[in-house]
Amino acid sequence: MDLDLRKLRYFVAVAEHGHFGRAAAALYIAQPVLSRQVLALEKELGATLLTRTTRSVELTPAGEQLLQDARGLFVIVDNTVRRVLETDRGVERLVVGFAPGLHVGEAVRAFTAEHPAVEVDLVPVKWWEKAAPLYDGRVDVAYLRRPFDESALRVVAVGTEEKVACLPATHPLARRHQITMSDLDGQTILDAHSRRTSSVEEKFELIAAGHGIALVPAGVAASYTRPDLVSLVVTDLAPVDTCIAVARGRREHRIRAFVTTAIDVLHTHEERLSVVE
């Protein structure tokens, strides 16, 4: 079956507002029209999406799933439309994503010097998103750390990065130069299993407040230095790969050119770091 995107947007508005009247006002349509459209969507899908009361609506499990998937679908649709319109206007744009603590500026400068007509946008990739912006089209190419889902991507490793333990400056281990994982026995490790955080800043604030420690890539720790935290190399932790990744189906010249430049520049950068260290 074909999903009607207009009806899907109507459903998302109702789900996010939790009320037909407020959703209708936000969409600038009459409430009865909105109700009929959402009912028609439920009928087409053969699933109940909302539990309705006189005061509000609640999502059913099927509605929760549709809301989650619809948001991702709209991102894909919106980015597809953007690329079509830019191509029609003759605009060449490259959107480059980068993970926290990874610096892609040098590669962008080198690419821009060779391709000055291409407009380059830089998009930070949240730590929990990993490769998602490549899959939904928000970015054309990304500088990431493994692991992430590589099933539909072309990935080239360009270097490695140590992981460090980030802990309060008052911690008993804080005066050490390096540690091993055995030194962390009994410590509260802040990760996605113990306490999910929405940002690196939130995680570091929790560490400073004494709620635990975190194992993070060295680049992340270096980008968020603060006097009340210290970072120690964990000698028996395997380093993580840093990679350039692009969706397999993306063959545009500007993307291929940037990947070539980024691999060359970032490999060189890694070699310079190894010489300095």
Order of alpha helices (4+ residues) and beta strands (2+ residues): alpha-alpha-alpha-beta-beta-alpha-beta-alpha-beta-alpha-beta-beta-beta-beta-alpha-beta-alpha-beta-beta-alpha
